[in-house]
Amino acid sequence: MFADACKLASRYTYPVITARRYFDRSTECSCAAFVVLNENGWILTAAHLLAAEDALQKSSKEISAYYGKILGIQSEQDISLEEKRRKISRLKTNPKWLTNVSFRWGQESMRLGEVRLLPEADLAVGRLEPFDPEMFRPYPVVKDPSSLDVGTPLCKLGYPFQQVKASYDENGGRFHLTQGSQPLARFPMEGIYTRTLSAGKSSDGRYDIKFLETSSPGLIGQSGGPLFDSRGTLWGVQSRTDMHSFPVQTRIPGRERPHKEILSLNLGVAIHPELLVNYLKDNEIPFRLSNY
């Protein structure tokens, strides 16, 4: 059912690799996805993928404060060198302070600019530069949100199960992906559209925050990737997975009373096409809308 749609979606779905370096000099990589929307280089993805930038700023302030305390202790004139060392050793550090962050948007040469966020909807748009439009055709068609049928089969696409590692070049001040980290394989996951989730208004009151729920979970690595139908039409952008617990009763041979268990169901949650359409129009970002 989704073979042709996956071929089409593969033309507009690409990986974003986030590399992090910490205060203890360890490195870590994560992989997710983004959707190339049009020939001008605009993309859609999940806003939470950019949280590393905020974490880096927070860590930078805390690291600066830490070194400021060291300088303050070193400038004290009325204590011995040994006492200074003892005071410095008692200062608290966080080995997981972020010191460096890098995003690799599909290709090492491309950077993401003009970023615009709608945090309440977990939506981020941005523009890739430099961008060659011929490399990314065809671009997706966004589903007309006026006609969405519960029970429609949908598919997610992204980059789970990846073993991406990087080293950090101190002299060059940059990350290098280790051998074997690429190429990355896309992985589809099918399900059906189960219901619409409403989360109130955006903070500015302009948007109704809505999500599409699907009967299958989104996997780590599929965040920011597309949710599409059997034609390859874009229905949404994968945001998160919700877990729902529910009780069941089972009968065990030899026992009079039924046994009660708690089971869990994981459901995918994607940014609703109505929200995508409205946000793109308001930001004057060109896109194609389906005729169904």
VOGU-3710 file (C-alpha; in Angstrom, 3 decimals, decimal comma):
1> mfadacklas> 0,000/0,000/0,000  2,768/2,462/0,878  5,526/1,304/-1,490  5,058/4,108/-4,029  4,266/6,623/-1,279  7,508/5,767/0,540  9,464/6,311/-2,674  7,887/9,745/-3,018  8,281/10,657/0,666  11,928/9,596/0,532
11> rytypvitar> 12,524/12,455/-1,893  11,452/15,057/0,648  12,515/13,385/3,926  16,070/13,856/5,203  18,020/13,291/8,429  19,158/15,887/10,907  22,060/14,770/13,089  22,629/16,650/16,328  26,124/16,313/17,784  26,781/17,381/21,377
21> ryfdrstecs> 29,997/17,789/23,334  29,942/18,008/27,114  32,058/19,564/29,841  33,598/16,162/30,577  34,714/16,053/26,890  32,371/13,197/26,008  30,330/13,407/22,797  26,865/12,200/21,872  24,804/12,132/18,680  21,095/11,835/17,984
31> caafvvlnen> 19,245/11,494/14,710  15,817/12,746/13,660  14,161/13,951/10,448  12,891/16,974/8,562  10,706/17,630/5,514  11,916/19,749/2,589  8,841/21,778/1,667  9,610/23,817/-1,435  12,177/24,923/-4,002  13,177/27,896/-1,865
41> gwiltaahll> 14,716/25,595/0,728  12,056/25,901/3,431  11,705/22,912/5,728  9,327/21,612/8,389  10,427/19,749/11,502  9,689/19,321/15,214  10,628/22,310/17,363  11,917/20,164/20,228  14,799/19,030/18,017  16,264/22,526/18,331
51> aaedalqkss> 16,217/22,468/22,131  19,950/21,743/22,184  20,559/25,390/21,247  18,718/26,597/24,344  20,511/24,014/26,481  23,849/25,240/25,112  23,051/28,836/26,067  22,018/27,773/29,570  25,193/25,706/29,997  27,358/28,556/28,687
61> keisayygki> 26,005/30,883/31,380  26,619/28,309/34,109  30,137/27,567/32,845  30,938/31,290/32,740  29,663/31,650/36,296  31,843/28,707/37,379  35,005/30,186/35,879  34,053/33,575/37,297  34,063/32,059/40,778  37,486/30,554/40,113
71> lgiqseqdis> 38,854/33,951/39,085  37,324/35,472/42,195  39,035/32,932/44,442  42,363/33,314/42,640  42,258/37,081/43,134  41,824/36,833/46,910  44,912/38,252/48,591  44,468/37,119/52,193  44,495/33,319/51,752  47,234/30,856/50,877
81> leekrrkisr> 47,622/29,087/47,543  46,637/25,808/49,199  43,446/27,344/50,579  42,622/28,699/47,128  42,983/25,206/45,693  40,711/23,773/48,373  38,032/26,393/47,722  38,197/25,835/43,966  37,953/22,057/44,418  34,727/22,523/46,386
91> lktnpkwltn> 33,031/24,383/43,534  30,332/22,292/41,922  30,516/21,436/38,238  28,192/19,534/35,932  29,951/17,022/33,673  26,999/17,274/31,274  27,202/21,002/30,716  27,011/21,466/26,953  30,077/23,087/25,456  29,472/22,525/21,733
101> vsfrwgqesm> 26,452/21,696/19,564  26,241/21,089/15,839  23,319/20,311/13,514  23,855/18,489/10,233  20,832/19,158/8,007  21,024/16,448/5,356  24,404/17,591/4,074  27,364/19,036/5,919  27,433/22,121/3,708  23,855/23,237/4,490
111> rlgevrllpe> 22,861/25,439/7,402  19,409/26,291/8,729  18,471/29,945/8,902  15,362/32,125/9,254  14,079/29,734/11,917  10,533/30,350/13,131  9,007/28,431/16,014  5,526/27,675/17,283  6,556/25,906/20,505  3,040/25,026/21,672
121> adlavgrlep> 2,579/22,964/18,510  6,165/21,635/18,489  6,475/23,168/15,012  9,629/24,632/13,507  10,195/26,005/10,025  13,452/27,245/8,593  15,369/27,776/5,384  18,350/25,743/4,205  21,355/27,547/2,731  23,029/26,972/0,349
131> fdpemfrpyp> 20,173/25,105/-1,348  20,053/23,413/-4,765  16,349/22,927/-5,635  17,074/20,328/-8,309  18,492/17,915/-5,732  15,261/17,715/-3,744  12,452/17,435/-6,282  9,603/16,548/-6,100  8,353/18,499/-3,106  5,435/17,352/-0,948
141> vvkdpssldv> 1,780/18,226/-1,352  0,141/19,162/1,968  -3,194/17,517/2,757  -6,290/19,710/2,558  -7,334/19,790/6,241  -11,020/20,283/5,442  -11,429/16,584/4,647  -9,766/14,159/7,070  -11,307/10,722/7,529  -10,685/8,758/10,720
151> gtplcklgyp> -9,420/5,301/9,779  -7,265/6,514/6,885  -4,034/4,477/6,637  -1,009/6,691/7,227  2,734/6,129/7,335  5,601/7,750/9,238  9,149/7,949/7,902  12,367/8,714/9,723  15,714/7,404/10,917  15,405/5,157/13,994
161> fqqvkasyde> 17,912/2,467/15,005  20,912/4,511/13,842  24,364/4,147/15,370  25,696/7,641/14,786  28,878/8,678/16,574  31,121/11,716/16,321  34,454/12,952/17,580  35,334/16,561/18,297  38,374/18,224/16,753  39,764/20,585/19,399
171> nggrfhltqg> 42,051/22,364/16,940  39,474/22,785/14,204  36,582/23,401/16,573  34,249/21,028/14,749  32,641/17,598/14,920  33,547/14,691/12,661  31,195/11,751/12,143  33,007/8,488/12,744  33,342/5,859/10,048  30,188/3,777/9,673
181> sqplarfpme> 27,833/6,522/10,841  26,547/7,015/7,300  24,632/6,434/5,080  21,460/6,470/7,174  18,557/4,168/6,333  14,970/5,453/6,380  12,426/3,361/8,275  8,641/3,502/7,666  5,946/2,761/10,259  2,296/2,419/9,252
191> giytrtlsag> -0,883/3,011/11,257  -4,284/4,629/10,905  -5,596/8,072/11,777  -7,472/7,553/15,037  -8,533/11,001/16,258  -7,711/14,697/16,525  -6,154/15,999/19,742  -6,808/19,602/20,749  -4,447/21,543/23,016  -6,078/24,954/23,229
201> kssdgrydik> -4,786/28,166/21,702  -1,266/29,341/20,973  0,103/31,933/23,385  -0,635/34,730/20,907  -4,182/33,447/20,377  -3,732/33,089/16,628  -3,748/29,310/16,267  -5,812/26,365/17,424  -3,192/23,840/18,530  -4,173/20,490/17,049
211> fletsspgli> -2,474/17,148/16,554  -3,262/13,985/14,612  -3,137/10,744/16,579  -2,186/7,474/14,890  -2,587/3,872/15,994  1,159/3,184/15,886  3,910/4,945/17,842  6,501/7,242/16,419  9,970/5,826/16,950  12,985/7,720/18,230
221> gqsggplfds> 14,527/9,041/15,026  11,192/9,706/13,318  10,530/13,002/15,127  10,275/15,854/12,643  9,597/13,460/9,791  6,472/13,219/7,646  3,131/11,550/8,218  1,710/10,754/4,776  -1,036/8,790/3,050  -0,877/6,161/0,293
231> rgtlwgvqsr> -0,420/8,907/-2,320  2,560/10,392/-0,503  0,557/13,477/0,488  1,825/15,133/3,671  -0,709/14,908/6,516  1,507/16,096/9,340  4,908/16,185/11,033  5,703/13,597/13,691  5,976/15,217/17,122  5,879/12,639/19,907
241> tdmhsfpvqt> 4,487/9,339/21,186  1,835/9,205/23,910  1,478/6,189/26,196  -1,970/5,219/27,449  -2,454/2,653/30,226  -5,621/0,619/30,649  -6,722/-2,298/32,873  -7,644/-5,746/31,569  -8,871/-8,825/33,368  -7,581/-12,260/32,468
251> ripgrerphk> -8,651/-15,643/33,747  -5,931/-17,963/34,950  -6,680/-21,699/35,083  -7,109/-22,867/38,679  -8,082/-19,445/40,030  -11,637/-18,428/40,733  -11,082/-14,696/40,479  -9,865/-13,014/37,297  -6,406/-11,500/37,348  -6,169/-7,744/36,771
261> eilslnlgva> -3,307/-6,372/34,691  -2,346/-2,931/33,432  -1,400/-2,798/29,767  -0,018/0,108/27,757  -0,683/1,361/24,248  1,713/3,713/22,473  0,185/6,108/19,938  1,903/8,484/17,548  1,128/12,206/17,615  1,771/14,479/14,626
271> ihpellvnyl> 1,273/18,193/13,987  -2,141/18,680/12,348  -2,309/19,783/8,673  -4,713/22,611/9,554  -2,017/24,104/11,752  0,651/23,564/9,086  -1,458/25,276/6,420  -2,359/28,265/8,591  1,174/28,790/9,880  2,745/28,529/6,428
281> kdneipfrls> 0,230/30,976/4,960  0,768/33,477/7,771  4,532/33,298/7,247  4,157/33,572/3,450  5,961/30,283/2,861  4,894/28,717/-0,477  3,511/25,171/-0,515  1,182/22,995/-2,567  -2,225/21,972/-1,213  -3,950/18,727/-2,177
291> ny> -7,229/18,724/-4,122  -8,813/16,128/-1,858
//
